[in-house]
Amino acid sequence: MIEAGPAPGGQLHHVHFHPRELPGLPAGDGPAIAATFAHQLRDSGVPVRCDTAAASLGSADPRGRPWVESSAGERFEADAVLVATGVRRRCLEVPGERELEDRGVSYSATRDLRSLAGRDVVVVGGGDGAFENALILAGAGCRVLLALLEEPRARREFRDRVARERSIEVVEGVRVNAFLGADRLEAVELEGPDGPFVRKASGAVIKVGVIPNTEWCRAVLDHDGEGFIRVDPRHRASRPAVWAAGDVTRPPLLGITVAFGAAALAVADVRATLRGE
Ligand SMILES: Cc1cc2nc3c(=O)[nH]c(=O)nc-3n(C[C@H](O)[C@H](O)[C@H](O)COP(=O)(O)OP(=O)(O)OC[C@H]3O[C@@H](n4cnc5c(N)ncnc54)[C@H](O)[C@@H]3O)c2cc1C
């Protein structure tokens, strides 16, 4: 197994609570569960190479054994490759976002609830994540402006709860131009149909979706318009001897149990294929 980061566990390292919808695992937050999995990997004898990022995927000929080449130029040839490189958060890429991260600008209300509680906060995004974060902040005494570029995509339950929540104001058709502040976030510059306007805020939470980590294999595998790998029901990708599983395939629900289940299906098919069944 090759892993780009310093330790296996992926997004679990960003789950600062006991993950929801996760039956059968001992209590603990994401990093604790990641550590349990890392022990299991070690105990099962799977060699794990951390700090080793896959940079390209190929094979000597289109039907030949695949290889993965790391960013350091090391080539790993194999009978089968399972792509499980997951997703990363999407950023707005506007002025002030990077500079004021963790100084008012956040990507998770849960993680930063203590510092955001009671403040004026702008939440950016229109999906489940944005609506859920707005509700969490309202519950912590914040006055929330929920800024959506387009119509809401959040599930009905969240939309209804937001509509009932007096401390959440929803504005549609607005984009963020910049996060403003010298040392800490002081305001957010937004732009709507009537032009730019500035909203004072000492907190902002950005929830604008995820990007699949597939830049390294997109050139050789079929993918959708956003780069998520297309697979068949057995999790085979478009190239022989290559499978993909987990968030990187855009399952209908991005979640740990879904990734487990998909990986189990993929591995079962890898095994059957290698045995010639
Ligand atoms: C804040 C937060 C809260 C969440 N809460 C929950 C929850 O409560 N319940 C739940 O079920 N799910 C939750 N999730 C989602 C869950 O964590 C993911 O669905 C799950 O981790 C997906 O697993 P994965 O293996 O597909 O991908 P990931 O966890 O994204 O793992 C992919 C791995 O691939 C590595 N990688 C990426 N690119 C390369 C490369 N080029 N070469 C080598 N390695 C690479 C990454 O470093 C990473 O370790 C949450 C996610 C976040 C961010």
The ligand as an ORCA input file, in Angstrom:
! r2SCAN-3c Opt
* xyz 0 1
  C     -14.714     16.385      8.493
  C     -15.225     15.061      7.984
  C     -16.192     14.389      8.705
  C     -16.656     13.137      8.261
  N     -17.592     12.485      9.015
  C     -18.000     11.247      8.651
  C     -18.917     10.503      9.476
  O     -19.340     10.956     10.522
  N     -19.309      9.265      9.043
  C     -18.840      8.726      7.863
  O     -19.213      7.598      7.538
  N     -17.985      9.414      7.063
  C     -17.554     10.654      7.425
  N     -16.675     11.349      6.627
  C     -16.308     10.789      5.306
  C     -15.299      9.649      5.413
  O     -14.180     10.034      6.176
  C     -14.894      9.234      4.009
  O     -16.056      8.863      3.298
  C     -13.917      8.068      3.993
  O     -12.762      8.393      4.722
  C     -13.570      7.695      2.550
  O     -12.523      6.779      2.557
  P     -11.613      6.587      1.260
  O     -10.667      5.505      1.633
  O     -12.452      6.417      0.051
  O     -10.836      7.961      1.035
  P      -9.945      8.890      1.987
  O     -10.334      8.763      3.416
  O     -10.010     10.240      1.341
  O      -8.478      8.285      1.845
  C      -7.730      8.446      0.669
  C      -6.256      8.280      0.990
  O      -5.513      8.313     -0.224
  C      -4.359      9.120     -0.039
  N      -3.957      9.688     -1.327
  C      -4.536     10.685     -2.040
  N      -3.879     10.889     -3.193
  C      -2.853      9.999     -3.211
  C      -1.821      9.708     -4.144
  N      -1.687     10.371     -5.305
  N      -0.925      8.718     -3.843
  C      -1.021      8.018     -2.664
  N      -2.003      8.258     -1.751
  C      -2.906      9.235     -2.028
  C      -4.803     10.194      0.942
  O      -3.675     10.765      1.608
  C      -5.698      9.391      1.872
  O      -4.955      8.811      2.929
  C     -16.177     12.580      7.048
  C     -15.186     13.270      6.313
  C     -14.702     14.485      6.772
  C     -13.629     15.216      5.985
*
